[in-house]
Amino acid sequence: MTEQAEQVGQAGSAQSPDHGRALTERALARVRADPSRLVLDHDRFAGPWVEGPLRPRPDLTAFPSGHPLPPSLRAWLAYDSGMLERHGWFDRSGALAPRTLGEIAVEEYGELWGSCFEPFSALFGECFLLPGGSDSRRVLSVGPYGERDELGEYPVFALDVDDLPYAVLMHPGFDVYLAETAGVLPSDGRPGYDRLRHDPRYAARMRAHARGRLRGEYELLCL
């Protein structure tokens, strides 16, 4: 993608139904239509989108670091917080409880593989586990300086330990993660965790996060 095309993509994304609040509302509509549906068809342990009564948290506006919540996450929390609570987002008092990348990896993969991610935790800042993958994991990363794209969104990374431990930029924001997981954005069949870097709708946002987080790279080998 040329620099000019990238700028055009960034300028148009705020108004596009495939980005930001508009995309989040599409995902929310899909969830509201069947809130008891499993989040992941292949993993019943992730549970349903909504379990029990709705538990909205519109009061949450910032992470403990002071960095603002992305608009898509605020919209989701205004609807329900239960799914995120099940994935360790909150402490016993109900406050947001971020972890480091290494802490999440050790919890999910055990000390042997998980400890490989700890030396790189500073690059990812506050992290929160999201449902997704089978052997892989999904992590929302606020970053050490709260780096956001032009829509105010933080990236979602995939963690994998297949052969080697690595983190890959997968979604340019919680908006896209939520929509894809809810089935609003079906896969285009491209292989790889970072396939959205090749999607004209998301290439500019993916590139911006790659530059801001991984010096232009899309994946980080954690060795």
N, CA, C and O of each residue as an XYZ file, in Angstrom:
892
protein
N       0.845     -1.191      0.000
C       0.000      0.000      0.000
C       0.881      1.241      0.000
O       1.826      1.333      0.783
N       0.573      2.206     -0.883
C       1.352      3.427     -0.942
C       1.001      4.327      0.228
O      -0.035      4.153      0.871
N       1.882      5.302      0.504
C       1.635      6.239      1.600
C       0.353      7.023      1.362
O      -0.414      7.260      2.295
N       0.114      7.435      0.094
C      -1.087      8.203     -0.218
C      -2.344      7.367      0.013
O      -3.323      7.851      0.581
N      -2.310      6.105     -0.433
C      -3.463      5.232     -0.241
C      -3.709      4.973      1.236
O      -4.853      4.871      1.677
N      -2.624      4.867      1.996
C      -2.753      4.636      3.432
C      -3.422      5.818      4.100
O      -4.263      5.631      4.980
N      -3.071      7.032      3.704
C      -3.671      8.223      4.280
C      -5.157      8.303      3.950
O      -5.966      8.692      4.792
N      -5.514      7.932      2.715
C      -6.915      7.923      2.321
C      -7.688      6.913      3.162
O      -8.803      7.182      3.609
N      -7.073      5.732      3.372
C      -7.720      4.704      4.179
C      -7.954      5.160      5.603
O      -9.000      4.876      6.185
N      -6.983      5.867      6.171
C      -7.120      6.358      7.531
C      -8.212      7.413      7.620
O      -8.994      7.424      8.570
N      -8.267      8.302      6.631
C      -9.245      9.377      6.659
C     -10.666      8.846      6.553
O     -11.581      9.396      7.166
N     -10.859      7.771      5.772
C     -12.199      7.262      5.561
C     -12.678      6.287      6.607
O     -13.874      6.000      6.671
N     -11.790      5.769      7.428
C     -12.178      4.707      8.351
C     -13.142      5.174      9.426
O     -13.980      4.395      9.880
N     -13.043      6.431      9.843
C     -13.911      6.925     10.906
C     -15.379      6.904     10.495
O     -16.253      6.735     11.346
N     -15.663      7.072      9.207
C     -17.041      7.084      8.725
C     -17.497      5.731      8.192
O     -18.668      5.572      7.846
N     -16.608      4.769      8.120
C     -16.911      3.483      7.498
C     -17.703      2.567      8.427
O     -17.453      2.550      9.632
N     -18.657      1.804      7.882
C     -19.363      0.819      8.706
C     -18.485     -0.352      9.124
O     -18.897     -1.179      9.938
N     -17.273     -0.428      8.572
C     -16.351     -1.516      8.895
C     -15.333     -1.127      9.953
O     -14.352     -1.841     10.164
N     -15.556     -0.002     10.619
C     -14.616      0.472     11.637
C     -15.366      1.099     12.804
O     -16.516      1.520     12.678
N     -14.686      1.150     13.933
C     -15.108      1.968     15.055
C     -16.487      1.673     15.616
O     -16.922      0.524     15.684
N     -17.165      2.748     16.017
C     -18.463      2.621     16.685
C     -19.496      1.948     15.790
O     -20.299      1.145     16.265
N     -19.482      2.272     14.489
C     -20.450      1.663     13.575
C     -20.265      0.149     13.508
O     -21.242     -0.600     13.529
N     -19.024     -0.296     13.429
C     -18.751     -1.731     13.388
C     -19.110     -2.389     14.715
O     -19.651     -3.495     14.741
N     -18.810     -1.713     15.804
C     -19.145     -2.239     17.127
C     -20.646     -2.416     17.273
O     -21.100     -3.412     17.837
N     -21.423     -1.459     16.772
C     -22.877     -1.566     16.847
C     -23.389     -2.740     16.023
O     -24.364     -3.386     16.406
N     -22.745     -3.019     14.905
C     -23.124     -4.193     14.111
C     -22.870     -5.477     14.897
O     -23.688     -6.396     14.887
N     -21.726     -5.528     15.576
C     -21.415     -6.706     16.393
C     -22.388     -6.838     17.560
O     -22.844     -7.937     17.873
N     -22.702     -5.722     18.199
C     -23.643     -5.750     19.316
C     -25.017     -6.231     18.866
O     -25.677     -6.983     19.584
N     -25.450     -5.806     17.690
C     -26.742     -6.251     17.172
C     -26.753     -7.761     16.976
O     -27.754     -8.419     17.262
N     -25.645     -8.312     16.492
C     -25.554     -9.753     16.303
C     -25.620    -10.483     17.649
O     -26.289    -11.509     17.770
N     -24.932     -9.956     18.647
C     -24.944    -10.593     19.969
C     -26.323    -10.476     20.611
O     -26.825    -11.443     21.184
N     -26.936     -9.297     20.519
C     -28.262     -9.108     21.120
C     -29.300    -10.058     20.528
O     -30.249    -10.446     21.210
N     -29.126    -10.429     19.273
C     -30.078    -11.330     18.620
C     -30.053    -12.724     19.231
O     -31.055    -13.437     19.184
N     -28.923    -13.120     19.802
C     -28.789    -14.445     20.425
C     -27.698    -14.391     21.486
O     -26.615    -14.941     21.286
N     -27.969    -13.737     22.610
C     -26.919    -13.532     23.623
C     -26.432    -14.810     24.284
O     -25.337    -14.827     24.847
N     -27.214    -15.879     24.231
C     -26.792    -17.135     24.857
C     -25.921    -17.985     23.936
O     -25.469    -19.060     24.331
N     -25.683    -17.517     22.722
C     -24.824    -18.245     21.786
C     -23.396    -18.290     22.314
O     -22.931    -17.332     22.933
N     -22.696    -19.403     22.071
C     -21.310    -19.517     22.495
C     -20.443    -18.489     21.780
O     -20.617    -18.236     20.588
N     -19.514    -17.905     22.514
C     -18.580    -16.948     21.909
C     -17.742    -17.643     20.839
O     -17.533    -17.105     19.751
N     -17.269    -18.843     21.162
C     -16.435    -19.619     20.246
C     -17.101    -20.963     19.986
O     -17.327    -21.737     20.916
N     -17.413    -21.241     18.740
C     -18.061    -22.504     18.405
C     -17.191    -23.706     18.760
O     -17.701    -24.777     19.091
N     -15.870    -23.521     18.688
C     -14.958    -24.639     18.896
C     -14.508    -24.792     20.346
O     -13.760    -25.715     20.670
N     -14.960    -23.888     21.223
C     -14.480    -23.921     22.609
C     -15.607    -23.532     23.555
O     -15.832    -22.350     23.813
N     -16.313    -24.536     24.072
C     -17.446    -24.252     24.954
C     -17.006    -23.641     26.275
O     -17.813    -23.028     26.974
N     -15.721    -23.803     26.628
C     -15.242    -23.266     27.898
C     -15.176    -21.733     27.895
O     -15.118    -21.114     28.958
N     -15.185    -21.127     26.714
C     -15.235    -19.664     26.647
C     -16.597    -19.142     27.071
O     -16.743    -17.967     27.407
N     -17.598    -20.024     27.054
C     -18.929    -19.645     27.520
C     -19.726    -18.861     26.498
O     -19.257    -18.630     25.384
N     -20.936    -18.448     26.874
C     -21.782    -17.673     25.973
C     -21.400    -16.197     25.979
O     -20.642    -15.738     26.833
N     -21.930    -15.482     25.029
C     -21.695    -14.035     25.002
C     -22.215    -13.388     26.281
O     -21.550    -12.539     26.875
N     -23.400    -13.796     26.691
C     -23.985    -13.267     27.931
C     -24.421    -14.448     28.788
O     -25.157    -15.324     28.334
N     -23.961    -14.459     30.021
C     -24.292    -15.528     30.964
C     -25.017    -14.913     32.145
O     -24.439    -14.129     32.898
N     -26.290    -15.270     32.309
C     -27.066    -14.691     33.393
C     -27.526    -13.281     33.057
O     -27.556    -12.898     31.888
N     -27.884    -12.507     34.076
C     -28.350    -11.138     33.842
C     -27.236    -10.267     33.254
O     -26.054    -10.481     33.524
N     -27.630     -9.301     32.460
C     -26.665     -8.343     31.928
C     -26.023     -7.563     33.074
O     -26.688     -7.202     34.045
N     -24.724     -7.310     32.946
C     -23.993     -6.544     33.957
C     -23.255     -5.387     33.273
O     -22.035     -5.440     33.115
N     -23.972     -4.363     32.874
C     -23.328     -3.238     32.188
C     -22.418     -2.455     33.120
O     -22.668     -2.360     34.322
N     -21.346     -1.888     32.541
C     -20.403     -1.064     33.306
C     -20.110      0.233     32.553
O     -18.970      0.462     32.150
N     -21.114      1.083     32.357
C     -20.877      2.342     31.648
C     -20.012      3.320     32.427
O     -19.566      4.331     31.885
N     -19.774      3.016     33.706
C     -18.959      3.890     34.542
C     -17.479      3.819     34.203
O     -16.721      4.720     34.562
N     -17.057      2.765     33.519
C     -15.634      2.586     33.214
C     -15.255      3.410     31.988
O     -15.823      3.234     30.910
N     -14.303      4.299     32.160
C     -13.887      5.172     31.060
C     -12.387      5.145     30.805
O     -11.935      5.600     29.754
N     -11.602      4.617     31.753
C     -10.144      4.628     31.599
C      -9.544      3.384     32.240
O     -10.124      2.788     33.146
N      -8.368      3.009     31.746
C      -7.599      1.929     32.347
C      -6.914      2.450     33.611
O      -6.831      3.664     33.798
N      -6.424      1.571     34.480
C      -5.727      2.027     35.683
C      -4.568      2.975     35.401
O      -4.248      3.823     36.234
N      -3.939      2.843     34.243
C      -2.843      3.739     33.867
C      -3.315      5.155     33.585
O      -2.506      6.082     33.536
N      -4.612      5.330     33.401
C      -5.157      6.625     33.029
C      -5.447      6.756     31.548
O      -6.121      7.700     31.135
N      -4.952      5.830     30.738
C      -5.239      5.865     29.307
C      -6.717      5.550     29.085
O      -7.270      4.672     29.746
N      -7.359      6.261     28.159
C      -8.799      6.077     27.961
C      -9.145      4.726     27.353
O      -8.387      4.181     26.551
N     -10.286      4.198     27.738
C     -10.792      3.006     27.080
C     -11.122      3.340     25.626
O     -11.553      4.456     25.336
N     -10.928      2.400     24.718
C     -11.305      2.666     23.329
C     -12.822      2.756     23.203
O     -13.545      2.143     23.989
N     -13.310      3.511     22.226
C     -14.764      3.665     22.069
C     -15.500      2.338     21.940
O     -16.598      2.185     22.476
N     -14.909      1.377     21.234
C     -15.576      0.085     21.047
C     -15.742     -0.656     22.370
O     -16.778     -1.275     22.609
N     -14.737     -0.596     23.220
C     -14.807     -1.274     24.512
C     -15.820     -0.599     25.425
O     -16.540     -1.272     26.162
N     -15.877      0.718     25.379
C     -16.869      1.429     26.185
C     -18.282      1.043     25.751
O     -19.171      0.866     26.584
N     -18.478      0.916     24.434
C     -19.794      0.521     23.931
C     -20.153     -0.887     24.388
O     -21.295     -1.150     24.767
N     -19.170     -1.798     24.352
C     -19.432     -3.158     24.804
C     -19.734     -3.191     26.298
O     -20.678     -3.859     26.719
N     -18.953     -2.485     27.099
C     -19.160     -2.484     28.543
C     -20.483     -1.826     28.928
O     -21.061     -2.156     29.964
N     -20.960     -0.905     28.108
C     -22.271     -0.313     28.367
C     -23.380     -1.344     28.181
O     -24.486     -1.185     28.697
N     -23.067     -2.402     27.437
C     -24.022     -3.497     27.225
C     -23.857     -4.587     28.277
O     -24.834     -4.982     28.914
N     -22.623     -5.083     28.469
C     -22.380     -6.166     29.420
C     -20.890     -6.274     29.730
O     -20.046     -5.930     28.902
N     -20.582     -6.751     30.919
C     -19.182     -6.950     31.316
C     -18.875     -8.399     31.666
O     -17.731     -8.734     31.971
N     -19.889     -9.263     31.624
C     -19.722    -10.626     32.108
C     -18.679    -11.439     31.366
O     -17.882    -12.142     31.988
N     -18.673    -11.351     30.029
C     -17.705    -12.121     29.255
C     -16.281    -11.736     29.632
O     -15.420    -12.602     29.787
N     -16.035    -10.447     29.778
C     -14.697     -9.987     30.133
C     -14.354    -10.362     31.573
O     -13.204    -10.673     31.882
N     -15.337    -10.331     32.436
C     -15.102    -10.749     33.826
C     -14.649    -12.197     33.881
O     -13.760    -12.539     34.660
N     -15.251    -13.051     33.062
C     -14.868    -14.464     33.042
C     -13.446    -14.665     32.548
O     -12.840    -15.705     32.807
N     -12.914    -13.691     31.846
C     -11.554    -13.795     31.316
C     -10.552    -12.954     32.111
O      -9.485    -12.598     31.611
N     -10.917    -12.643     33.357
C      -9.958    -12.062     34.285
C      -9.716    -10.578     34.166
O      -8.641    -10.100     34.530
N     -10.687     -9.834     33.664
C     -10.484     -8.401     33.473
C     -10.614     -7.581     34.751
O     -10.119     -6.455     34.811
N     -11.269     -8.121     35.770
C     -11.592     -7.324     36.955
C     -11.077     -7.985     38.230
O     -10.950     -9.207     38.310
N     -10.785     -7.147     39.224
C     -10.444     -7.690     40.535
C     -11.728     -7.884     41.343
O     -12.826     -7.671     40.829
N     -11.589     -8.281     42.585
C     -12.768     -8.602     43.390
C     -13.641     -7.389     43.665
O     -14.835     -7.526     43.931
N     -13.056     -6.218     43.602
C     -13.833     -5.000     43.839
C     -14.553     -4.515     42.586
O     -15.342     -3.571     42.643
N     -14.280     -5.160     41.456
C     -14.903     -4.749     40.203
C     -14.080     -3.766     39.398
O     -14.528     -3.300     38.350
N     -12.880     -3.439     39.866
C     -12.006     -2.532     39.119
C     -11.260     -3.303     38.032
O     -11.004     -4.498     38.173
N     -10.919     -2.615     36.960
C     -10.124     -3.237     35.908
C      -8.782     -3.685     36.473
O      -8.138     -2.950     37.221
N      -8.367     -4.892     36.112
C      -7.147     -5.483     36.666
C      -6.242     -5.971     35.540
O      -6.242     -7.159     35.219
N      -5.471     -5.068     34.936
C      -4.577     -5.485     33.851
C      -3.475     -6.405     34.353
O      -3.111     -6.391     35.529
N      -2.961     -7.195     33.437
C      -1.801     -8.040     33.707
C      -0.733     -7.735     32.672
O      -1.005     -7.080     31.665
N       0.471     -8.204     32.917
C       1.510     -8.082     31.900
C       1.334     -9.206     30.885
O       0.633    -10.186     31.134
N       1.978     -9.046     29.750
C       1.943    -10.102     28.745
C       2.482    -11.401     29.329
O       1.920    -12.472     29.102
N       3.576    -11.301     30.084
C       4.178    -12.483     30.676
C       3.266    -13.173     31.670
O       3.208    -14.402     31.707
N       2.553    -12.403     32.474
C       1.636    -12.994     33.456
C       0.518    -13.773     32.769
O       0.162    -14.872     33.193
N      -0.027    -13.193     31.710
C      -1.080    -13.894     30.970
C      -0.528    -15.164     30.344
O      -1.157    -16.220     30.411
N       0.650    -15.061     29.732
C       1.240    -16.217     29.054
C       1.532    -17.354     30.027
O       1.273    -18.517     29.715
N       2.067    -17.032     31.198
C       2.356    -18.071     32.195
C       1.063    -18.724     32.668
O       1.002    -19.942     32.835
N       0.039    -17.917     32.881
C      -1.249    -18.456     33.324
C      -1.857    -19.384     32.276
O      -2.456    -20.406     32.612
N      -1.700    -19.022     31.007
C      -2.331    -19.784     29.932
C      -1.491    -20.961     29.448
O      -2.034    -22.003     29.082
N      -0.173    -20.800     29.446
C       0.705    -21.817     28.856
C       1.581    -22.554     29.866
O       2.228    -23.544     29.526
N       1.598    -22.072     31.101
C       2.494    -22.662     32.075
C       3.845    -21.971     32.069
O       4.150    -21.189     31.168
N       4.644    -22.258     33.068
C       5.914    -21.558     33.264
C       6.894    -21.783     32.123
O       7.585    -20.846     31.723
N       6.976    -22.985     31.594
C       7.984    -23.304     30.584
C       7.855    -22.422     29.355
O       8.825    -21.783     28.949
N       6.675    -22.379     28.757
C       6.466    -21.560     27.565
C       6.110    -20.118     27.918
O       6.569    -19.179     27.267
N       5.296    -19.952     28.943
C       4.836    -18.611     29.285
C       5.947    -17.659     29.668
O       5.875    -16.466     29.372
N       6.981    -18.176     30.326
C       8.079    -17.311     30.763
C       8.849    -16.707     29.592
O       9.562    -15.719     29.767
N       8.715    -17.282     28.418
C       9.398    -16.732     27.240
C       8.876    -15.342     26.885
O       9.590    -14.545     26.277
N       7.634    -15.052     27.264
C       7.024    -13.775     26.907
C       7.361    -12.665     27.901
O       7.260    -11.484     27.567
N       7.759    -13.032     29.114
C       7.958    -12.043     30.169
C       8.984    -10.969     29.815
O       8.729     -9.800     30.104
N      10.139    -11.294     29.203
C      11.111    -10.238     28.884
C      10.582     -9.168     27.931
O      11.179     -8.098     27.809
N       9.467     -9.448     27.255
C       8.918     -8.509     26.280
C       7.677     -7.788     26.801
O       7.027     -7.048     26.062
N       7.354     -8.004     28.066
C       6.130     -7.445     28.629
C       6.076     -5.928     28.542
O       5.005     -5.357     28.336
N       7.220     -5.269     28.698
C       7.230     -3.804     28.694
C       6.753     -3.224     27.369
O       6.248     -2.102     27.334
N       6.906     -3.968     26.285
C       6.474     -3.484     24.970
C       4.958     -3.457     24.833
O       4.421     -2.783     23.954
N       4.272     -4.188     25.700
C       2.828     -4.360     25.539
C       2.005     -3.629     26.597
O       0.791     -3.490     26.448
N       2.651     -3.163     27.658
C       1.935     -2.418     28.680
C       0.838     -3.229     29.343
O       0.969     -4.439     29.524
N      -0.241     -2.556     29.703
C      -1.385     -3.235     30.317
C      -2.004     -4.195     29.302
O      -2.251     -3.822     28.155
N      -2.252     -5.424     29.731
C      -2.805     -6.437     28.832
C      -4.037     -7.089     29.450
O      -4.163     -7.206     30.669
N      -4.945     -7.511     28.559
C      -6.179     -8.158     28.977
C      -6.464     -9.329     28.048
O      -6.401     -9.197     26.825
N      -6.777    -10.471     28.638
C      -7.058    -11.680     27.862
C      -8.451    -11.613     27.247
O      -9.407    -11.170     27.883
N      -8.546    -12.062     25.999
C      -9.821    -12.145     25.292
C     -10.055    -13.582     24.838
O      -9.094    -14.317     24.610
N     -11.314    -13.994     24.704
C     -11.564    -15.335     24.170
C     -11.156    -15.419     22.705
O     -11.338    -14.472     21.939
N     -10.604    -16.560     22.332
C     -10.206    -16.743     20.942
C      -9.133    -17.789     20.813
O      -8.330    -17.991     21.723
N      -9.121    -18.463     19.661
C      -8.113    -19.465     19.399
C      -8.392    -20.776     20.104
O      -9.346    -20.891     20.874
N      -7.560    -21.756     19.837
C      -7.610    -23.037     20.545
C      -6.308    -23.181     21.325
O      -6.306    -23.102     22.553
N      -5.207    -23.391     20.618
C      -3.898    -23.377     21.274
C      -3.369    -21.953     21.415
O      -2.556    -21.674     22.297
N      -3.823    -21.063     20.556
C      -3.382    -19.672     20.615
C      -4.266    -18.884     21.573
O      -5.294    -19.379     22.035
N      -3.854    -17.648     21.868
C      -4.608    -16.768     22.746
C      -4.730    -15.384     22.111
O      -3.970    -15.036     21.207
N      -5.699    -14.595     22.597
C      -5.896    -13.231     22.123
C      -5.695    -12.279     23.295
O      -6.192    -12.523     24.394
N      -4.965    -11.195     23.056
C      -4.642    -10.250     24.125
C      -4.806     -8.820     23.617
O      -4.217     -8.442     22.605
N      -5.611     -8.030     24.328
C      -5.702     -6.597     24.059
C      -4.539     -5.921     24.761
O      -4.352     -6.094     25.965
N      -3.753     -5.148     24.013
C      -2.565     -4.492     24.564
C      -2.739     -2.980     24.544
O      -2.918     -2.381     23.485
N      -2.684     -2.368     25.727
C      -2.790     -0.908     25.833
C      -1.475     -0.240     25.456
O      -1.459      0.914     25.027
N      -0.371     -0.968     25.618
C       0.933     -0.418     25.257
C       1.553      0.383     26.381
O       0.849      0.821     27.291
N       2.862      0.582     26.332
C       3.543      1.308     27.410
C       3.160      2.778     27.490
O       3.257      3.391     28.553
N       2.724      3.348     26.363
C       2.375      4.772     26.341
C       0.937      5.001     25.886
O       0.576      6.118     25.514
N       0.124      3.965     25.912
C      -1.263      4.109     25.489
C      -1.407      4.408     24.013
O      -2.281      5.178     23.614
N      -0.554      3.802     23.197
C      -0.567      4.076     21.760
C      -1.874      3.591     21.127
O      -2.220      2.414     21.219
N      -2.590      4.513     20.486
C      -3.862      4.204     19.849
C      -3.821      4.615     18.380
O      -2.986      5.422     17.969
N      -4.731      4.049     17.602
C      -4.817      4.485     16.212
C      -5.747      5.691     16.113
O      -6.181      6.228     17.133
N      -6.055      6.116     14.888
C      -6.824      7.349     14.706
C      -8.262      7.232     15.200
O      -8.951      8.242     15.345
N      -8.718      6.013     15.457
C     -10.059      5.805     15.998
C     -10.045      5.633     17.515
O     -11.081      5.378     18.130
N      -8.860      5.775     18.113
C      -8.744      5.608     19.555
C      -8.723      4.168     20.000
O      -9.026      3.867     21.154
N      -8.360      3.253     19.076
C      -8.392      1.823     19.368
C      -6.989      1.270     19.622
O      -6.010      1.709     19.019
N      -6.920      0.305     20.521
C      -5.681     -0.402     20.848
C      -5.667     -1.754     20.130
O      -6.727     -2.347     19.926
N      -4.497     -2.248     19.746
C      -4.438     -3.493     18.977
C      -4.671     -4.746     19.815
O      -4.495     -4.753     21.033
N      -5.070     -5.793     19.120
C      -5.224     -7.120     19.712
C      -4.180     -8.035     19.081
O      -4.062     -8.114     17.859
N      -3.429     -8.723     19.933
C      -2.374     -9.630     19.479
C      -2.789    -11.078     19.691
O      -3.539    -11.396     20.614
N      -2.288    -11.950     18.822
C      -2.399    -13.393     19.020
C      -1.095    -13.889     19.618
O      -0.015    -13.497     19.176
N      -1.191    -14.745     20.616
C      -0.023    -15.417     21.189
C      -0.070    -16.878     20.774
O      -1.133    -17.498     20.784
N       1.073    -17.421     20.412
C       1.137    -18.825     20.016
C       2.467    -19.410     20.461
O       3.476    -18.708     20.531
N       2.457    -20.686     20.756
C       3.687    -21.383     21.142
C       3.874    -22.628     20.282
O       4.524    -23.588     20.693
N       3.298    -22.598     19.089
C       3.454    -23.719     18.165
C       4.856    -23.664     17.571
O       5.147    -22.783     16.762
N       5.706    -24.566     17.946
C       7.124    -24.602     17.567
C       7.936    -23.563     18.331
O       8.880    -23.908     19.040
N       7.566    -22.275     18.186
C       8.280    -21.201     18.875
C       7.268    -20.217     19.459
O       6.191    -20.037     18.892
N       7.600    -19.575     20.591
C       6.677    -18.606     21.182
C       6.749    -17.258     20.460
O       7.832    -16.701     20.284
N       5.602    -16.745     20.048
C       5.611    -15.446     19.390
C       4.276    -14.737     19.568
O       3.252    -15.358     19.855
N       4.315    -13.419     19.390
C       3.126    -12.572     19.435
C       2.949    -11.944     18.063
O       3.914    -11.481     17.456
N       1.711    -11.928     17.574
C       1.421    -11.433     16.230
C       0.305    -10.399     16.296
O      -0.710    -10.622     16.956
N       0.485     -9.277     15.621
C      -0.571     -8.279     15.511
C      -1.714     -8.872     14.692
O      -1.536     -9.186     13.515
N      -2.885     -9.027     15.307
C      -3.989     -9.733     14.653
C      -5.151     -8.826     14.275
O      -5.676     -8.917     13.165
N      -5.556     -7.950     15.195
C      -6.673     -7.035     14.937
C      -6.234     -5.608     15.265
O      -5.502     -5.398     16.232
N      -6.670     -4.628     14.477
C      -6.274     -3.247     14.754
C      -7.032     -2.613     15.911
O      -6.722     -1.491     16.311
N      -8.013     -3.311     16.450
C      -8.753     -2.766     17.574
C      -9.780     -3.741     18.104
O     -10.082     -4.752     17.469
N     -10.317     -3.430     19.279
C     -11.374     -4.255     19.864
C     -12.605     -4.258     18.978
O     -13.361     -5.229     18.975
N     -12.818     -3.182     18.222
C     -13.961     -3.128     17.309
C     -13.906     -4.250     16.287
O     -14.902     -4.939     16.066
N     -12.751     -4.439     15.663
C     -12.595     -5.464     14.634
C     -12.572     -6.857     15.269
O     -13.166     -7.796     14.737
N     -11.889     -6.986     16.399
C     -11.889     -8.268     17.113
C     -13.316     -8.703     17.429
O     -13.698     -9.841     17.157
N     -14.099     -7.800     18.002
C     -15.457     -8.127     18.420
C     -16.310     -8.525     17.224
O     -17.053     -9.505     17.279
N     -16.199     -7.758     16.143
C     -17.005     -8.037     14.956
C     -16.637     -9.371     14.322
O     -17.517    -10.126     13.906
N     -15.347     -9.664     14.247
C     -14.934    -10.929     13.653
C     -15.362    -12.104     14.534
O     -15.839    -13.118     14.025
N     -15.197    -11.973     15.837
C     -15.573    -13.050     16.747
C     -17.080    -13.281     16.745
O     -17.534    -14.419     16.869
N     -17.856    -12.211     16.606
C     -19.315    -12.323     16.586
C     -19.848    -12.818     15.251
O     -21.030    -13.143     15.138
N     -18.987    -12.878     14.237
C     -19.409    -13.365     12.935
C     -19.879    -12.299     11.983
O     -20.424    -12.613     10.925
N     -19.680    -11.032     12.336
C     -20.051     -9.931     11.442
C     -19.056     -9.799     10.300
O     -19.423     -9.402      9.194
N     -17.791    -10.134     10.567
C     -16.742    -10.086      9.550
C     -16.238    -11.503      9.306
O     -15.281    -11.930      9.954
N     -16.847    -12.228      8.405
C     -16.378    -13.590      8.135
C     -14.987    -13.593      7.530
O     -14.591    -12.641      6.858
N     -14.255    -14.652      7.767
C     -12.893    -14.768      7.251
C     -12.891    -14.762      5.730
O     -13.781    -15.325      5.092
N     -11.882    -14.120      5.159
C     -11.754    -14.104      3.702
C     -10.916    -15.272      3.195
O     -10.651    -15.381      1.998
N     -10.505    -16.137      4.106
C      -9.766    -17.323      3.701
C      -8.261    -17.167      3.662
O      -7.547    -18.150      3.467
N      -7.759    -15.948      3.845
C      -6.308    -15.772      3.859
C      -5.725    -16.456      5.092
O      -6.330    -16.409      6.163
N      -4.569    -17.086      4.960
C      -3.954    -17.748      6.111
C      -3.202    -16.753      6.990
O      -2.876    -15.648      6.555
N      -2.936    -17.147      8.207
C      -2.079    -16.356      9.087
C      -2.847    -15.464     10.036
O      -3.919    -14.956      9.708
N      -2.279    -15.280     11.229
C      -2.894    -14.403     12.217
C      -2.951    -12.954     11.742
O      -3.885    -12.227     12.078
N      -1.967    -12.538     10.971
C      -1.882    -11.136     10.562
C      -2.520    -10.885      9.199
O      -2.124     -9.946      8.508
N      -3.483    -11.687      8.799
C      -4.052    -11.581      7.457
C      -4.721    -10.233      7.199
O      -4.829     -9.819      6.045
N      -5.177     -9.534      8.253
C      -5.852     -8.254      8.047
C      -4.908     -7.169      7.542
O      -5.363     -6.123      7.080
N      -3.615     -7.401      7.621
C      -2.671     -6.436      7.056
C      -2.824     -6.371      5.540
O      -2.426     -5.385      4.920
N      -3.392     -7.403      4.944
C      -3.592     -7.454      3.497
C      -5.005     -7.048      3.088
O      -5.305     -6.968      1.896
N      -5.865     -6.795      4.053
C      -7.245     -6.399      3.773
C      -7.278     -4.887      3.559
O      -6.872     -4.140      4.449
N      -7.750     -4.416      2.403
C      -7.748     -2.967      2.139
C      -8.487     -2.154      3.192
O      -8.166     -0.984      3.401
N      -9.462     -2.746      3.854
C     -10.205     -2.011      4.876
C      -9.375     -1.749      6.124
O      -9.589     -0.753      6.815
N      -8.430     -2.634      6.418
C      -7.728     -2.566      7.700
C      -6.218     -2.414      7.587
O      -5.529     -2.297      8.601
N      -5.702     -2.413      6.373
C      -4.250     -2.368      6.190
C      -3.624     -1.130      6.822
O      -2.568     -1.225      7.447
N      -4.264      0.031      6.667
C      -3.688      1.267      7.204
C      -3.621      1.234      8.726
O      -2.611      1.624      9.311
N      -4.670      0.781      9.357
C      -4.680      0.706     10.819
C      -3.685     -0.337     11.322
O      -3.002     -0.117     12.322
N      -3.605     -1.459     10.636
C      -2.638     -2.492     11.019
C      -1.216     -1.952     10.903
O      -0.382     -2.179     11.780
N      -0.951     -1.240      9.820
C       0.388     -0.692      9.607
C       0.731      0.340     10.686
O       1.863      0.388     11.166
N      -0.238      1.154     11.059
C       0.004      2.158     12.097
C       0.383      1.495     13.421
O       1.292      1.957     14.111
N      -0.300      0.431     13.771
C       0.034     -0.271     15.015
C       1.383     -0.974     14.913
O       2.147     -0.997     15.879
N       1.679     -1.547     13.748
C       2.978     -2.207     13.575
C       4.112     -1.203     13.754
O       5.123     -1.509     14.388
N       3.947     -0.020     13.204
C       4.971      1.022     13.354
C       5.096      1.469     14.803
O       6.202      1.648     15.314
N       3.954      1.647     15.461
C       3.979      2.164     16.821
C       4.421      1.165     17.863
O       4.948      1.546     18.908
N       4.211     -0.124     17.589
C       4.486     -1.138     18.605
C       5.720     -1.985     18.320
O       6.501     -2.277     19.225
N       5.894     -2.378     17.060
C       6.936     -3.361     16.745
C       7.895     -2.868     15.667
O       8.455     -3.663     14.912
N       8.081     -1.553     15.599
C       9.025     -0.958     14.648
C       8.756     -1.396     13.215
O       9.681     -1.650     12.443
N       7.494     -1.479     12.879
C       7.102     -1.813     11.521
C       6.885     -3.283     11.259
O       6.412     -3.662     10.187
N       7.229     -4.124     12.234
C       7.009     -5.561     12.067
C       5.604     -5.932     12.558
O       4.969     -5.183     13.300
N       5.147     -7.094     12.129
C       3.823     -7.557     12.534
C       3.874     -8.686     13.554
O       2.850     -9.041     14.138
N       5.030     -9.240     13.768
C       5.143    -10.292     14.764
C       6.453    -10.164     15.525
O       7.422     -9.575     15.046
N       6.453    -10.728     16.716
C       7.615    -10.668     17.594
C       7.918    -12.071     18.091
O       7.097    -12.692     18.765
N       9.094    -12.560     17.756
C       9.542    -13.854     18.261
C      10.009    -13.667     19.695
O      10.918    -12.877     19.952
N       9.410    -14.371     20.615
C       9.673    -14.155     22.041
C      10.710    -15.144     22.561
O      10.393    -16.057     23.323
N      11.948    -14.944     22.137
C      13.066    -15.770     22.578
C      14.234    -14.880     22.987
O      15.281    -15.384     23.392
